[in-house]
Amino acid sequence: MEFRQINPDEIATIIGKNVIMVVTNGTIHYKELPDFGKTNITLTNADGKVMYIEEETKVKTKL
């Protein structure tokens, strides 16, 4: 799943979920985290704004 933009009044829809949120330039972007695994996030910024989000997710499957 990729980062999606969300409006402040929609934040209540993700309560109870494990997400990471990035707020930049007046917008909010979020991504749900996997149940098990590792997520590395690299933010590239310029002029005080996040320009790029690089993500690497490794998912573990619990048996």
N, C-alpha and C positions, 0 to 999 in steps of 0.2 A: 504494500500500500504506500502511496506517495503522500507527501504533505498536501493538505487541502486548506483552503482559506475558509475562515469562519468569522461570522459577525459576533460582536460582543453579546448581543441578546440571544444567540444560539449556544452559548457556552454551557447552559444548563443541560443541553442534550448529551454532553459527554461526561457528566458527573457520574462517578463510579467506574469509569474506564481509566486505564493507565495510558496516558498520552504524554508527548513532549510538545510544548508550544513555543513558537518563536514569534515575538512581537517586534515588528520593524516598520518604520515609515507609516505608522498608523494602521497597519493591517496585522491580523493574527493568523498564523498558519499552524496546523497541528498534524500529528501523525500518531496513530495508535501503536503502542509497543507490543511486541510478541509476548505470549505467555511465558515462554522460556527462551533465553538466548542472550545475545549481546548486540547492542546497537552503538555504532560509533558515528557521531555527527561532527562534521567540519563546516564551520560557517566562514564564508568569504565576504568581507565587508569593504565598502568604499564610501567615503563621504558620510560616515556614521550610519549607513544603512546596510542591511544584509543583502548581498547581491546574489549569492549562490548558497545552496545547502547541499552538501555531499553527505550521503548516508551509506553506511555499510552495516548490514544486518546479518548476523549468523544465528540461525534458528536451531535450537536443540529440541529433539522429540523425546519426551519422557515415556518410557514403556512401562 
